[in-house]
Amino acid sequence: MKKLYALLIVLGVMAFIFSVPLSAPAADYKAEYKLSTVVGKPFPWGIAGERWAELVKEKTSGRINIKMYPGTSLVGGDQTKEFTAIRQGAIDLSVGSTINWSPQIKELNLFSMPFLMPDYKAIDALTQGEVGKELFKILASKDVVPLAWGENGFREITN
């Protein structure tokens, strides 16, 4: 439950960052922004994605509407295609996974070596320090704007 709460806080911060241009007229926004999540709605990332969409709509007085597409349904369920679809504009937002994006961004393979980091403190030092900043720069150089890091558990296997 603590992990879900922490993820919701991260997504709340992301929603705030996303909603900063509150003074822009409604004509500057799409009718709908597509949010892709790797997993389905009942999982923590899916729940967080729904909450993020709610917060953005609330904080922008309904000017920004986000529809969630769970299970990478916008790319036929092929998780490795999500990053490319974001770059091409088919997906606007994502609660994605580094392992799925690593075929396009090899530096993200760092997170596929979980035993390199002995505990949460080490992971936080990595993502919140210079390495995390550098990874954000690499993602930005590929036409993607990263907003925050989230966790899916430490040394857990999900499928």
N, CA, C and O of each residue as an XYZ file, in Angstrom:
636
protein
N       0.818     -1.188      0.000
C       0.000      0.000      0.000
C       0.865      1.257      0.000
O       0.518      2.267     -0.612
N       2.021      1.175      0.711
C       2.916      2.333      0.739
C       3.457      2.633     -0.653
O       3.632      3.794     -1.021
N       3.723      1.568     -1.433
C       4.250      1.762     -2.789
C       3.211      2.460     -3.659
O       3.540      3.369     -4.422
N       1.947      2.029     -3.540
C       0.888      2.648     -4.325
C       0.749      4.114     -3.946
O       0.614      4.971     -4.819
N       0.783      4.406     -2.655
C       0.674      5.787     -2.185
C       1.834      6.626     -2.731
O       1.635      7.754     -3.182
N       3.051      6.061     -2.685
C       4.217      6.794     -3.199
C       4.075      7.042     -4.701
O       4.405      8.123     -5.186
N       3.588      6.045     -5.432
C       3.406      6.204     -6.874
C       2.350      7.267     -7.165
O       2.502      8.063     -8.092
N       1.290      7.277     -6.378
C       0.260      8.295     -6.574
C       0.798      9.695     -6.312
O       0.429     10.644     -7.004
N       1.662      9.826     -5.323
C       2.279     11.130     -5.050
C       3.123     11.558     -6.244
O       3.043     12.704     -6.686
N       3.938     10.630     -6.771
C       4.775     10.942     -7.935
C       3.900     11.377     -9.103
O       4.200     12.361     -9.778
N       2.825     10.644     -9.335
C       1.956     11.006    -10.455
C       1.228     12.321    -10.206
O       0.939     13.060    -11.146
N       0.931     12.615     -8.940
C       0.335     13.910     -8.617
C       1.271     15.046     -8.958
O       0.856     16.072     -9.499
N       2.541     14.855     -8.637
C       3.548     15.862     -8.983
C       3.639     15.989    -10.500
O       3.731     17.095    -11.034
N       3.612     14.845    -11.191
C       3.676     14.875    -12.649
C       2.459     15.617    -13.212
O       2.582     16.394    -14.159
N       1.295     15.374    -12.627
C       0.087     16.054    -13.094
C       0.208     17.565    -12.900
O      -0.204     18.341    -13.762
N       0.773     17.974    -11.770
C       0.973     19.398    -11.523
C       1.914     19.991    -12.566
O       1.638     21.048    -13.133
N       3.025     19.304    -12.813
C       3.988     19.792    -13.803
C       3.317     19.906    -15.161
O       3.513     20.887    -15.878
N       2.525     18.899    -15.513
C       1.863     18.881    -16.812
C       0.844     20.004    -16.938
O       0.604     20.496    -18.041
N       0.246     20.414    -15.834
C      -0.835     21.384    -15.900
C      -0.392     22.825    -15.663
O      -1.237     23.697    -15.465
N       0.899     23.093    -15.678
C       1.403     24.436    -15.398
C       0.830     25.512    -16.307
O       0.472     26.573    -15.794
N       0.714     25.319    -17.639
C       0.212     26.404    -18.481
C      -1.298     26.578    -18.356
O      -2.024     26.415    -19.337
N      -1.768     26.905    -17.173
C      -3.194     27.002    -16.920
C      -3.859     28.169    -17.623
O      -5.076     28.160    -17.802
N      -3.100     29.165    -18.023
C      -3.710     30.345    -18.624
C      -3.965     30.209    -20.123
O      -4.590     31.087    -20.718
N      -3.499     29.139    -20.739
C      -3.673     28.978    -22.178
C      -5.145     28.711    -22.507
O      -5.835     28.037    -21.742
N      -5.625     29.229    -23.625
C      -7.021     29.003    -23.999
C      -7.252     27.545    -24.391
O      -6.315     26.847    -24.778
N      -8.491     27.090    -24.290
C      -8.848     25.703    -24.584
C      -8.497     25.317    -26.014
O      -8.234     24.145    -26.281
N      -8.486     26.259    -26.928
C      -8.197     25.958    -28.328
C      -6.788     25.404    -28.516
O      -6.516     24.760    -29.529
N      -5.892     25.637    -27.567
C      -4.516     25.150    -27.674
C      -4.374     23.680    -27.293
O      -3.292     23.109    -27.437
N      -5.440     23.064    -26.812
C      -5.368     21.681    -26.349
C      -6.095     20.754    -27.300
O      -7.057     21.146    -27.960
N      -5.620     19.514    -27.361
C      -6.326     18.484    -28.109
C      -7.611     18.150    -27.358
O      -7.740     18.434    -26.167
N      -8.537     17.557    -28.051
C      -9.775     17.129    -27.392
C      -9.479     16.019    -26.383
O     -10.131     15.916    -25.344
N      -8.493     15.200    -26.705
C      -8.140     14.088    -25.827
C      -6.658     13.769    -25.969
O      -6.120     13.726    -27.075
N      -6.015     13.549    -24.841
C      -4.632     13.089    -24.824
C      -4.640     11.612    -24.473
O      -5.367     11.184    -23.577
N      -3.835     10.838    -25.175
C      -3.803      9.391    -24.984
C      -2.703      9.019    -23.994
O      -1.530      9.334    -24.193
N      -3.112      8.342    -22.921
C      -2.191      7.863    -21.893
C      -2.081      6.354    -22.006
O      -3.071      5.640    -21.848
N      -0.901      5.877    -22.273
C      -0.648      4.445    -22.355
C      -0.079      3.945    -21.033
O       0.818      4.555    -20.452
N      -0.619      2.823    -20.575
C      -0.013      2.144    -19.434
C       0.314      0.724    -19.869
O      -0.423      0.108    -20.639
N       1.418      0.221    -19.372
C       1.854     -1.127    -19.732
C       0.877     -2.159    -19.196
O       0.559     -3.133    -19.879
N       0.407     -1.953    -17.992
C      -0.466     -2.932    -17.339
C      -1.916     -2.465    -17.375
O      -2.218     -1.357    -17.820
N      -2.790     -3.315    -16.907
C      -4.205     -3.007    -16.881
C      -4.587     -2.101    -15.724
O      -3.770     -1.784    -14.860
N      -5.851     -1.691    -15.727
C      -6.358     -0.765    -14.714
C      -6.259     -1.268    -13.276
O      -6.028     -0.451    -12.384
N      -6.418     -2.556    -12.996
C      -6.424     -2.956    -11.579
C      -5.044     -2.976    -10.913
O      -4.953     -3.184     -9.703
N      -3.995     -2.770    -11.663
C      -2.646     -2.783    -11.111
C      -2.251     -1.375    -10.648
O      -2.843     -0.395    -11.100
N      -1.266     -1.260     -9.758
C      -0.888      0.067     -9.243
C      -0.599      1.099    -10.332
O      -1.021      2.248    -10.204
N       0.111      0.720    -11.403
C       0.385      1.693    -12.455
C      -0.896      2.114    -13.158
O      -1.045      3.277    -13.534
N      -1.827      1.174    -13.339
C      -3.105      1.497    -13.960
C      -3.934      2.417    -13.079
O      -4.534      3.378    -13.560
N      -3.964      2.117    -11.791
C      -4.679      2.964    -10.838
C      -4.058      4.358    -10.824
O      -4.768      5.364    -10.823
N      -2.733      4.407    -10.815
C      -2.034      5.698    -10.812
C      -2.312      6.470    -12.095
O      -2.489      7.688    -12.052
N      -2.353      5.782    -13.238
C      -2.660      6.441    -14.508
C      -4.045      7.067    -14.497
O      -4.228      8.192    -14.961
N      -5.024      6.334    -13.966
C      -6.378      6.884    -13.864
C      -6.397      8.116    -12.958
O      -7.035      9.120    -13.276
N      -5.697      8.029    -11.834
C      -5.673      9.155    -10.897
C      -4.977     10.359    -11.520
O      -5.415     11.494    -11.331
N      -3.900     10.123    -12.259
C      -3.189     11.195    -12.945
C      -4.148     11.914    -13.895
O      -4.213     13.143    -13.907
N      -4.888     11.143    -14.686
C      -5.838     11.740    -15.628
C      -6.882     12.578    -14.890
O      -7.231     13.672    -15.333
N      -7.372     12.065    -13.774
C      -8.352     12.814    -12.975
C      -7.766     14.127    -12.457
O      -8.409     15.174    -12.531
N      -6.545     14.061    -11.934
C      -5.908     15.260    -11.382
C      -5.646     16.310    -12.451
O      -5.857     17.500    -12.214
N      -5.193     15.892    -13.612
C      -4.937     16.844    -14.700
C      -6.235     17.530    -15.111
O      -6.272     18.746    -15.299
N      -7.301     16.739    -15.249
C      -8.597     17.325    -15.622
C      -9.065     18.319    -14.561
O      -9.546     19.408    -14.877
N      -8.917     17.927    -13.308
C      -9.324     18.803    -12.201
C      -8.489     20.079    -12.160
O      -9.037     21.177    -12.059
N      -7.182     19.942    -12.238
C      -6.291     21.094    -12.100
C      -6.334     22.032    -13.300
O      -5.920     23.187    -13.197
N      -6.829     21.549    -14.437
C      -6.935     22.403    -15.624
C      -8.386     22.813    -15.893
O      -8.713     23.283    -16.982
N      -9.232     22.634    -14.912
C     -10.654     22.968    -15.036
C     -11.283     22.326    -16.273
O     -12.114     22.935    -16.945
N     -10.882     21.105    -16.559
C     -11.461     20.354    -17.667
C     -10.901     20.667    -19.035
O     -11.368     20.114    -20.030
N      -9.903     21.547    -19.112
C      -9.331     21.898    -20.422
C      -8.478     20.775    -20.995
O      -8.383     20.632    -22.214
N      -7.856     19.977    -20.134
C      -7.029     18.869    -20.608
C      -7.690     17.568    -20.178
O      -7.869     17.299    -18.990
N      -8.043     16.778    -21.168
C      -8.692     15.493    -20.926
C      -7.777     14.366    -21.374
O      -7.297     14.345    -22.508
N      -7.550     13.449    -20.480
C      -6.669     12.326    -20.752
C      -7.490     11.041    -20.696
O      -8.215     10.794    -19.732
N      -7.364     10.235    -21.737
C      -8.001      8.924    -21.748
C      -6.916      7.871    -21.631
O      -5.931      7.890    -22.369
N      -7.109      6.955    -20.697
C      -6.119      5.920    -20.470
C      -6.391      4.711    -21.363
O      -7.529      4.269    -21.519
N      -5.320      4.196    -21.936
C      -5.360      2.994    -22.754
C      -4.447      1.970    -22.081
O      -3.231      1.998    -22.275
N      -5.031      1.065    -21.291
C      -4.215      0.107    -20.542
C      -3.671     -1.020    -21.412
O      -4.128     -1.240    -22.534
N      -2.692     -1.720    -20.873
C      -2.148     -2.886    -21.548
C      -1.492     -2.591    -22.873
O      -1.523     -3.422    -23.780
N      -0.893     -1.414    -23.001
C      -0.287     -0.949    -24.262
C      -1.188     -1.239    -25.466
O      -0.715     -1.631    -26.533
N      -2.489     -1.037    -25.272
C      -3.462     -1.333    -26.321
C      -3.301     -0.443    -27.551
O      -3.743     -0.815    -28.638
N      -2.682      0.714    -27.401
C      -2.484      1.597    -28.559
C      -1.440      1.058    -29.535
O      -1.347      1.519    -30.673
N      -0.661      0.087    -29.086
C       0.342     -0.538    -29.959
C       0.105     -2.049    -30.032
O       1.045     -2.835    -30.146
N      -1.154     -2.429    -29.966
C      -1.522     -3.834    -30.103
C      -0.945     -4.725    -29.011
O      -0.751     -5.921    -29.228
N      -0.672     -4.160    -27.850
C      -0.133     -4.935    -26.738
C       1.362     -5.193    -26.819
O       1.921     -5.839    -25.933
N       2.022     -4.702    -27.862
C       3.473     -4.902    -27.998
C       4.198     -3.812    -27.222
O       4.402     -2.707    -27.725
N       4.578     -4.130    -26.006
C       5.163     -3.158    -25.093
C       6.428     -2.506    -25.632
O       6.718     -1.358    -25.295
N       7.179     -3.208    -26.454
C       8.428     -2.646    -26.972
C       8.184     -1.573    -28.037
O       9.111     -0.852    -28.405
N       6.956     -1.459    -28.533
C       6.633     -0.435    -29.530
C       6.130      0.867    -28.907
O       5.963      1.866    -29.607
N       5.886      0.859    -27.591
C       5.309      2.031    -26.938
C       6.199      3.267    -27.092
O       5.704      4.343    -27.428
N       7.495      3.128    -26.852
C       8.388      4.282    -26.921
C       8.389      4.890    -28.323
O       8.354      6.111    -28.470
N       8.429      4.059    -29.331
C       8.395      4.557    -30.712
C       7.085      5.290    -30.986
O       7.079      6.330    -31.645
N       5.979      4.749    -30.484
C       4.669      5.390    -30.688
C       4.600      6.748    -29.990
O       3.950      7.669    -30.484
N       5.266      6.869    -28.850
C       5.322      8.165    -28.165
C       6.094      9.157    -29.036
O       5.655     10.289    -29.239
N       7.230      8.727    -29.540
C       8.052      9.604    -30.377
C       7.318     10.035    -31.644
O       7.528     11.143    -32.137
N       6.466      9.171    -32.166
C       5.732      9.475    -33.393
C       4.450     10.254    -33.135
O       3.796     10.694    -34.080
N       4.080     10.432    -31.865
C       2.892     11.198    -31.530
C       1.608     10.393    -31.451
O       0.542     10.968    -31.232
N       1.677      9.077    -31.625
C       0.483      8.240    -31.513
C       0.047      8.089    -30.059
O      -1.123      7.831    -29.775
N       0.993      8.250    -29.150
C       0.741      8.223    -27.707
C       1.262      9.542    -27.161
O       2.370      9.965    -27.490
N       0.460     10.189    -26.328
C       0.854     11.481    -25.763
C       1.578     11.347    -24.429
O       2.531     12.078    -24.162
N       1.132     10.426    -23.601
C       1.649     10.271    -22.250
C       1.780      8.782    -21.943
O       1.096      7.949    -22.538
N       2.663      8.464    -21.011
C       2.826      7.060    -20.669
C       3.280      6.893    -19.234
O       4.088      7.670    -18.725
N       2.754      5.880    -18.598
C       3.337      5.358    -17.373
C       4.005      4.077    -17.866
O       3.411      2.999    -17.854
N       5.258      4.226    -18.299
C       5.937      3.152    -19.008
C       6.996      2.464    -18.189
O       7.199      2.758    -17.011
N       7.660      1.548    -18.838
C       8.659      0.721    -18.182
C       9.998      0.831    -18.901
O      10.073      0.766    -20.128
N      11.040      0.997    -18.115
C      12.380      1.102    -18.701
C      12.764     -0.161    -19.462
O      13.457     -0.084    -20.476
N      12.326     -1.309    -18.989
C      12.692     -2.549    -19.682
C      12.065     -2.603    -21.072
O      12.647     -3.169    -21.997
N      10.886     -2.018    -21.218
C      10.228     -2.018    -22.525
C      10.781     -0.952    -23.455
O      10.710     -1.092    -24.676
N      11.324      0.100    -22.892
C      11.889      1.168    -23.709
C      13.366      0.943    -24.007
O      13.925      1.607    -24.880
N      14.002      0.022    -23.300
C      15.443     -0.182    -23.453
C      15.880     -0.668    -24.840
O      17.037     -0.440    -25.195
N      15.028     -1.326    -25.653
C      15.489     -1.640    -27.006
C      15.824     -0.386    -27.828
O      16.675     -0.436    -28.716
N      15.152      0.743    -27.528
C      15.433      1.990    -28.237
C      16.436      2.872    -27.490
O      17.168      3.642    -28.112
N      16.471      2.765    -26.171
C      17.384      3.561    -25.345
C      18.217      2.588    -24.526
O      17.817      2.192    -23.431
N      19.361      2.204    -25.047
C      20.161      1.145    -24.413
C      20.570      1.469    -22.980
O      20.766      0.557    -22.176
N      20.701      2.739    -22.651
C      21.102      3.121    -21.287
C      20.065      2.709    -20.236
O      20.401      2.556    -19.062
N      18.827      2.532    -20.647
C      17.789      2.119    -19.706
C      17.942      0.663    -19.268
O      17.280      0.223    -18.328
N      18.806     -0.076    -19.940
C      19.095     -1.446    -19.511
C      19.724     -1.483    -18.122
O      19.766     -2.538    -17.490
N      20.204     -0.361    -17.651
C      20.746     -0.268    -16.309
C      19.771     -0.843    -15.281
O      20.183     -1.498    -14.323
N      18.477     -0.593    -15.487
C      17.473     -1.052    -14.540
C      17.127     -2.523    -14.708
O      16.358     -3.075    -13.922
N      17.685     -3.154    -15.718
C      17.500     -4.596    -15.893
C      18.541     -5.387    -15.110
O      18.568     -6.617    -15.157
N      19.375     -4.684    -14.408
C      20.395     -5.317    -13.566
C      20.084     -5.006    -12.103
O      20.825     -4.259    -11.464
N      18.997     -5.567    -11.561
C      18.537     -5.157    -10.229
C      19.527     -5.440     -9.104
O      19.495     -4.757     -8.080
N      20.380     -6.404     -9.262
C      21.288     -6.722     -8.164
C      22.507     -5.807     -8.146
O      23.372     -5.923     -7.277
N      22.564     -4.899     -9.110
C      23.591     -3.866     -9.097
C      23.316     -2.881     -7.956
O      24.238     -2.270     -7.415
N      22.058     -2.739     -7.606
C      21.639     -1.815     -6.546
C      21.149     -2.636     -5.356
O      20.185     -3.390     -5.493
N      21.778     -2.511     -4.210
C      21.454     -3.394     -3.079
C      20.154     -3.071     -2.344
O      19.605     -3.939     -1.664
N      19.650     -1.838     -2.467
C      18.454     -1.472     -1.706
C      17.794     -0.236     -2.317
O      18.287      0.349     -3.281
N      16.658      0.139     -1.717
C      15.924      1.310     -2.217
C      16.769      2.580     -2.161
O      16.681      3.429     -3.048
N      17.569      2.706     -1.142
C      18.406      3.898     -0.996
C      19.340      4.048     -2.204
O      19.549      5.152     -2.706
N      19.885      2.945     -2.649
C      20.790      2.972     -3.807
C      20.033      3.315     -5.089
O      20.533      4.067     -5.926
N      18.838      2.768     -5.242
C      18.032      3.074     -6.429
C      17.656      4.557     -6.437
O      17.745      5.230     -7.464
N      17.235      5.051     -5.269
C      16.872      6.471     -5.182
C      18.076      7.363     -5.475
O      17.940      8.392     -6.138
N      19.239      6.977     -4.989
C      20.451      7.763     -5.265
C      20.734      7.771     -6.764
O      21.180      8.780     -7.311
N      20.478      6.661     -7.416
C      20.716      6.548     -8.849
C      19.722      7.411     -9.642
O      20.126      8.227    -10.469
N      18.444      7.226     -9.386
C      17.441      7.941    -10.180
C      17.372      9.425     -9.843
O      17.057     10.237    -10.712
N      17.661      9.793     -8.599
C      17.564     11.195     -8.184
C      18.887     11.946     -8.299
O      18.946     13.149     -8.046
N      19.937     11.242     -8.676
C      21.246     11.871     -8.797
C      21.625     12.159    -10.240
O      20.769     12.301    -11.113
N      22.924     12.241    -10.468
C      23.448     12.583    -11.798
C      23.062     11.558    -12.866
O      22.792     11.925    -14.010
N      23.036     10.289    -12.499
C      22.668      9.254    -13.480
C      21.228      9.473    -13.941
O      20.948      9.431    -15.139
N      20.321      9.705    -13.003
C      18.923      9.961    -13.355
C      18.778     11.183    -14.241
O      18.007     11.172    -15.201
N      19.517     12.239    -13.922
C      19.477     13.456    -14.739
C      19.990     13.180    -16.148
O      19.419     13.659    -17.129
N      21.067     12.407    -16.243
C      21.633     12.080    -17.551
C      20.659     11.230    -18.376
O      20.517     11.439    -19.581
N      19.992     10.278    -17.725
C      19.003      9.474    -18.430
C      17.841     10.334    -18.933
O      17.330     10.108    -20.029
N      17.426     11.317    -18.132
C      16.383     12.241    -18.578
C      16.853     13.028    -19.801
O      16.074     13.258    -20.725
N      18.119     13.440    -19.812
C      18.656     14.162    -20.975
C      18.648     13.275    -22.216
O      18.313     13.728    -23.310
N      19.019     12.011    -22.039
C      19.027     11.076    -23.161
C      17.619     10.898    -23.706
O      17.413     10.926    -24.920
N      16.646     10.716    -22.815
C      15.253     10.583    -23.252
C      14.781     11.852    -23.967
O      14.116     11.777    -25.000
N      15.126     13.002    -23.417
C      14.739     14.267    -24.038
C      15.357     14.414    -25.424
O      14.737     14.993    -26.317
N      16.557     13.903    -25.614
C      17.205     13.984    -26.931
C      16.502     13.104    -27.958
O      16.756     13.221    -29.157
N      15.621     12.223    -27.492
C      14.854     11.338    -28.380
C      13.410     11.812    -28.519
O      12.523     11.030    -28.862
N      13.180     13.102    -28.250
C      11.863     13.728    -28.421
C      10.812     13.256    -27.412
O       9.616     13.272    -27.703
N      11.258     12.841    -26.241
C      10.352     12.433    -25.166
C      10.693     13.264    -23.942
O      11.868     13.430    -23.615
N       9.688     13.785    -23.268
C       9.916     14.606    -22.089
C       9.579     13.784    -20.839
O       8.405     13.607    -20.513
N      10.589     13.288    -20.148
C      10.322     12.529    -18.921
C       9.935     13.481    -17.791
O      10.464     14.587    -17.688
N       9.006     13.035    -16.948
C       8.543     13.884    -15.859
C       8.995     13.394    -14.492
O       9.312     14.203    -13.621
N       9.029     12.087    -14.293
C       9.368     11.562    -12.972
C       9.714     10.083    -13.080
O       9.377      9.416    -14.057
N      10.387      9.596    -12.065
C      10.668      8.167    -11.936
C       9.616      7.557    -11.027
O       9.173      8.195    -10.072
N       9.220      6.351    -11.310
C       8.328      5.590    -10.442
C       8.930      4.205    -10.251
O       9.859      3.814    -10.957
N       8.399      3.486     -9.306
C       8.916      2.143     -9.044
C       7.809      1.121     -9.199
O       6.628      1.411     -9.005
N       8.225     -0.083     -9.554
C       7.301     -1.201     -9.683
C       7.685     -2.290     -8.691
O       7.393     -3.469     -8.895
N       8.329     -1.885     -7.641
C       8.802     -2.860     -6.663
C      10.290     -3.080     -6.822
O      10.861     -2.791     -7.874
N      10.900     -3.579     -5.804
C      12.339     -3.789     -5.807
C      12.635     -5.269     -5.945
O      12.213     -6.082     -5.123
N      13.362     -5.605     -6.993
C      13.714     -6.991     -7.280
C      12.497     -7.887     -7.344
O      12.516     -9.017     -6.854
N      11.447     -7.380     -7.948
C      10.241     -8.174     -8.136
C      10.140     -8.563     -9.593
O      10.650     -7.873    -10.475
N       9.492     -9.648     -9.826
C       9.267    -10.101    -11.200
C       7.787     -9.891    -11.479
O       6.931    -10.324    -10.707
N       7.494     -9.225    -12.587
C       6.102     -9.034    -12.981
C       5.953     -9.531    -14.405
O       6.889     -9.470    -15.202
N       4.776    -10.017    -14.709
C       4.502    -10.431    -16.083
C       3.040    -10.249    -16.393
O       2.604    -10.543    -17.506
